[in-house]
Amino acid sequence: MDKNFIVEEENRLDKFLTLHISSSRNQIEHLIKKGFVSVDGKNITKTGLKLKLNQNIKVIFPENKIDEIKNEKFIKTSLKDKVITKIYEDDFILVINKPSNLVIHDAPSVKEATLVDWLRLNRISLSTLSADIRHGIVHRLDKGTSGVMVIAKTNEAHTNLSEQLKNKTMGRYYLALIDLALKDNIIINKPISRHVNNRLKMGINSKGKYAKSAFRKLSLCKNEKYELISCKLFTGRTHQIRVHLSSINRHILGDALYGFKGNFNRINRFYLHSYNLYLIHPHSGEEMNFTASLADDMNCFIKNNFNMENIHEKLSKDHIINSFNDFD
């Protein structure tokens, strides 16, 4: 899938492509640096190249592929206790229920096998618009977060889904267990950036990126100490739910990084679950909706600490989605 453009207004190469193709800035930088963009027939790897009027821009989108498996034995050993469930799959997308404590893709600090390693191990065709370590990855979940996410199997699907993230036709609803009940349903609009004193964290910063989250009360536990809530994101900042809850002195159970101080020795992650994903199929145009069953640890905690008589109704997909209808 190649595309050609004529420069009608002077601009930087990366900014020009951002205006003309439905890919993220990181994807565009990757295409340029990997030599998939040419200007007047000459391959260009400088993202900030200043374009001139009437220059011809050609973008070659690399073919989606099945990556070579690296260190197969290590990957299988590392992932042996992690169950990744396929919710839906066709030639264009794969929807999975990601287990907790699984990293999405490699990074310098990552020592264990990742979701991308699992995709390669299972010989799943992946889009190549993102950097090599992120093939197929349209959106991410934190290591500790479980739940539903979609993988792009073709470049066309990746481009389409990335555009849906921008225009909000694709999104997710989350479930979380918190250490102090919300006073009421709430929308939080607070900008987020890297924490000034701890590089592992994000924080509220007036100069940060715009971030908006909605939180809805679902059920108090039996002793009214903890609460099950649902969350909807209007933006996709790193650690957004965790940061916004922390800003109102609420913390997800197990999330010590953002201030949880409970003594739960049995919790080895924070109780946040990506519950429902909605999108438009990138090929057929069909509106689709996927729900990921709760992980065993969260499900067990709810059964042991909450009155289950009304939990099932409140955890229904329709109830959670409809509860946000009056939020904008």
C-alpha positions in Angstrom: 0.0 0.0 0.0 1.9 3.0 -1.3 0.8 6.7 -1.2 2.0 9.7 -3.2 1.6 13.4 -2.3 2.5 16.7 -3.9 3.6 19.4 -1.5 1.2 22.4 -1.8 2.4 24.2 1.3 5.9 24.3 2.9 6.2 22.2 6.1 8.4 19.8 7.9 8.2 16.2 6.5 6.9 14.6 9.7 4.2 17.3 10.2 3.2 17.1 6.5 2.7 13.3 6.8 0.8 13.7 10.0 -1.7 15.9 8.1 -2.0 13.4 5.2 -2.0 9.9 6.6 -3.9 8.4 9.5 -1.0 7.2 11.5 0.4 8.4 14.9 3.4 10.6 15.1 5.5 7.7 16.4 4.4 5.6 13.5 5.3 8.3 11.0 8.7 8.9 12.6 9.3 5.1 12.4 8.4 5.1 8.6 10.8 8.0 7.9 13.7 6.6 10.0 13.4 3.2 8.5 13.6 4.6 4.9 10.1 4.1 3.8 9.6 7.7 2.8 11.2 9.4 -0.3 11.2 13.0 -1.5 11.6 13.5 -5.2 12.8 9.9 -5.5 15.4 10.2 -2.8 15.0 8.2 0.4 14.8 10.5 3.5 15.5 9.5 7.1 15.4 13.0 8.6 12.0 13.6 10.2 12.4 17.4 10.3 13.3 17.9 6.6 11.9 21.1 5.4 9.8 20.5 2.3 9.5 22.8 -0.7 6.5 23.5 -2.9 5.7 20.9 -5.6 8.0 18.2 -4.2 6.8 14.7 -4.6 6.4 12.6 -1.5 6.1 8.8 -1.6 5.3 6.6 1.4 5.8 2.9 1.2 4.0 1.0 3.9 5.9 -2.2 4.8 4.1 -5.5 4.4 2.6 -7.0 7.6 4.6 -10.1 8.5 5.1 -12.9 11.0 8.2 -12.0 13.0 10.8 -14.6 13.7 10.6 -16.2 17.1 13.6 -15.4 19.4 14.6 -17.7 22.2 11.5 -19.8 22.0 12.3 -21.9 25.1 12.8 -18.7 27.2 9.5 -17.3 26.0 7.5 -20.4 26.8 9.1 -20.7 30.2 8.4 -17.0 31.0 4.8 -17.2 29.9 3.9 -20.6 31.3 1.7 -19.2 34.1 0.1 -16.5 32.0 -3.1 -17.4 30.1 -3.8 -15.2 27.1 -7.3 -15.8 25.9 -8.4 -15.0 22.3 -11.8 -13.3 22.3 -12.1 -12.8 18.6 -9.9 -13.2 15.5 -10.2 -12.7 11.8 -7.7 -11.8 9.0 -7.5 -8.2 10.2 -7.7 -8.0 14.0 -7.1 -10.1 17.1 -8.9 -9.3 20.3 -7.5 -10.8 23.5 -8.0 -10.9 27.3 -4.6 -10.0 28.6 -3.6 -11.4 32.0 -2.1 -9.2 34.7 1.7 -8.9 35.1 2.3 -9.2 31.4 4.3 -6.5 29.6 3.1 -5.5 26.2 6.4 -5.1 24.4 10.1 -5.0 25.0 12.0 -2.1 26.6 15.5 -1.8 28.1 14.2 -2.6 31.6 12.0 -5.6 30.5 13.6 -8.9 31.3 10.6 -11.3 30.9 8.7 -12.4 27.8 6.1 -9.9 26.4 2.8 -10.0 24.7 4.6 -9.3 21.4 6.8 -12.4 22.1 3.6 -14.4 22.5 2.2 -13.1 19.3 5.4 -14.1 17.4 5.5 -17.5 19.2 2.0 -18.2 17.9 3.0 -17.1 14.3 0.3 -14.4 14.2 0.6 -12.0 11.3 1.2 -8.4 12.6 1.1 -4.9 11.2 4.5 -3.3 10.8 3.7 0.4 11.2 5.1 0.7 14.7 8.8 0.0 15.6 9.9 -3.6 15.5 9.3 -4.3 19.2 5.7 -3.0 18.9 4.5 -4.8 15.7 0.7 -5.1 15.9 0.3 -2.9 19.0 -2.3 -0.2 18.5 -2.9 0.6 22.2 -1.4 -0.6 25.4 -2.3 -1.7 28.9 -0.1 -1.3 31.9 1.8 -4.5 33.0 -0.5 -4.9 36.0 -3.7 -4.2 34.2 -5.7 -7.1 32.8 -8.4 -7.2 30.2 -9.4 -6.6 26.6 -7.2 -5.1 23.9 -7.1 -5.3 20.1 -4.1 -6.3 17.9 -3.7 -5.1 14.3 -2.8 -7.9 11.9 -2.5 -5.7 8.8 -1.1 -2.2 8.2 -4.5 -1.1 6.9 -6.2 -2.3 10.1 -3.5 -0.6 12.2 -4.0 2.7 10.4 -7.7 2.5 10.7 -7.7 1.7 14.4 -5.2 4.4 15.1 -7.6 6.9 13.5 -10.4 5.5 15.6 -8.4 6.2 18.7 -8.1 9.8 17.6 -11.7 10.3 16.7 -13.1 8.3 19.7 -15.0 5.7 17.7 -12.8 3.2 19.5 -12.6 3.1 23.3 -12.7 1.1 26.5 -14.5 0.9 29.8 -12.6 -0.3 32.9 -13.4 -1.8 36.3 -11.4 -0.9 39.4 -11.5 -1.7 43.1 -10.6 1.3 45.2 -9.6 1.8 48.8 -12.2 4.6 49.6 -15.6 5.1 48.1 -16.2 8.0 45.7 -18.4 10.8 47.1 -20.3 10.8 43.8 -19.9 10.0 40.1 -17.2 12.3 38.8 -15.4 13.5 35.7 -11.8 14.6 36.2 -10.1 17.0 33.8 -6.5 17.3 34.9 -3.4 17.4 32.6 -0.8 14.7 33.1 3.0 14.5 32.5 6.0 12.6 33.8 6.3 13.0 37.6 9.0 15.6 38.5 10.6 13.5 41.3 9.9 9.9 40.2 10.4 8.9 36.6 8.4 5.7 37.1 5.3 7.7 37.8 3.1 10.2 36.0 1.5 13.2 37.8 -0.8 16.1 37.6 0.9 19.1 35.9 -0.6 22.3 34.6 1.8 22.0 31.7 1.1 18.4 31.0 -1.1 16.8 28.3 -4.9 17.2 28.4 -6.5 14.2 30.2 -10.1 13.4 30.9 -11.6 10.5 32.8 -15.1 9.6 34.1 -15.7 7.5 37.1 -19.0 5.8 38.1 -19.9 4.2 41.4 -21.0 0.6 41.1 -21.1 -1.2 44.5 -19.7 -0.9 48.0 -18.2 -4.0 49.7 -19.9 -5.6 52.7 -18.0 -3.5 55.3 -18.3 -0.4 53.1 -14.5 0.1 53.1 -13.8 -0.6 49.4 -15.8 0.2 46.3 -16.1 -1.3 42.8 -16.2 1.5 40.2 -16.3 1.7 36.4 -14.1 4.1 34.4 -14.3 5.6 31.0 -11.3 7.3 29.3 -11.8 10.2 26.9 -8.0 10.4 26.4 -5.3 7.8 26.6 -2.4 9.1 28.8 0.0 6.8 30.5 -1.4 5.6 33.9 -4.3 8.0 33.4 -6.9 6.2 35.6 -4.4 5.7 38.4 -3.1 9.3 38.3 -6.6 10.8 38.3 -7.8 8.6 41.2 -4.7 9.5 43.2 -5.4 13.2 42.6 -8.7 12.8 44.7 -7.0 10.6 47.3 -8.4 7.4 45.9 -6.2 4.4 45.1 -6.7 1.2 43.3 -6.2 -1.8 45.6 -2.6 -3.0 45.3 -1.3 0.1 43.5 1.5 1.1 45.9 3.2 3.2 43.2 0.3 5.7 43.4 -0.3 5.7 47.1 -2.2 2.5 48.1 -1.2 1.7 51.7 -3.3 -1.4 52.5 -1.7 -4.6 53.8 -2.8 -7.1 51.2 0.0 -9.7 51.0 -2.0 -11.7 48.5 -2.3 -8.9 46.0 0.6 -9.1 43.5 -0.8 -6.4 41.2 -3.3 -3.5 41.2 -7.0 -4.4 40.6 -7.7 -2.6 37.4 -9.3 -4.4 34.5 -10.0 -3.4 30.9 -13.6 -4.7 30.8 -15.2 -3.6 27.5 -13.8 -2.5 24.1 -15.9 -1.0 21.3 -14.6 -0.3 17.8 -15.6 -0.2 14.1 -14.2 -3.2 12.2 -11.4 -1.7 10.0 -12.4 -3.8 7.0 -16.2 -4.5 7.2 -17.2 -1.2 8.9 -19.3 -3.2 11.4 -19.7 -1.8 14.9 -18.2 -4.3 17.3 -18.1 -4.7 21.1 -16.0 -7.1 23.2 -16.1 -7.9 26.9 -13.3 -9.6 28.8 -14.2 -11.7 31.8 -12.7 -10.6 35.1 -9.3 -12.2 36.1 -9.5 -14.8 38.8 -7.9 -12.7 41.4 -10.3 -9.8 41.0 -13.3 -12.1 40.7 -12.3 -13.9 43.9 -11.9 -10.7 45.8 -15.3 -9.4 44.7 -17.0 -12.7 45.6 -15.4 -12.7 49.1 -16.0 -9.1 49.9 -19.2 -7.9 48.1 -22.9 -8.8 48.2 -23.3 -10.8 45.0 -27.0 -10.4 44.7 -26.8 -7.3 42.6 -23.2 -7.5 41.3 -24.1 -9.5 38.2 -26.5 -6.9 37.0 -24.1 -4.0 37.7 -21.3 -5.9 35.8 -23.4 -6.3 32.7 -22.0 -4.7 29.6 -25.2 -2.7 28.9 -25.4 -1.4 32.5 -21.9 -0.1 32.5 -22.1 1.5 29.1 -25.5 3.1 29.7 -24.3 4.4 33.1 -22.0 6.8 31.2 -24.6 8.1 28.8 -25.0 11.3 30.8 -21.3 11.9 30.9 -19.7 14.1 28.2 
